[in-house]
Amino acid sequence: MEDKKNESGTFLVKILFRQRETWQGQVTWAEENKTVSFRSALELLRLLDEAGEKGSRTWEDARHS
């Protein structure tokens, strides 16, 4: 397992809606200039966690802002 202690990233989170007791919106990874939509707070956390992983299909397929 790789040590990720010193890695950091900058993310802009835009909440568009609040439905079914959670958030929906978009998150932009500033360093990579990539934006991904999310449908829940849990999905947002998963995206943030995956951001540094190599081979993360979600971020690789993300559209550029």
C-alpha positions, -999 to +999 in steps of 0.1 A: +000+000+000+013+034-010+019+061+017-003+090+009+003+112+040+019+141+022-005+142-008-031+170-009-055+184-034-078+214-039-114+207-046-143+231-053-176+216-042-208+231-057-241+220-041-268+223-067-297+205-049-306+190-016-330+161-021-337+129-002-318+142+028-284+145+009-266+167-015-263+166-053-239+187-072-204+189-088-169+187-075-139+202-094-104+189-088-085+222-092-050+207-100-064+185-127-091+209-140-116+181-140-153+182-129-175+153-118-211+153-108-222+135-076-256+123-064-250+120-026-227+131+001-213+096+003-205+096-034-188+130-030-166+115-002-158+085-025-148+108-053-125+128-030-109+096-018-104+082-053-089+115-066-053+104-059-056+068-070-041+059-103-065+042-127-096+060-111-119+057-141-143+083-127-117+111-127-100+098-159-133+101-178-142+135-162-148+164-185-126+194-183-141+226-170 
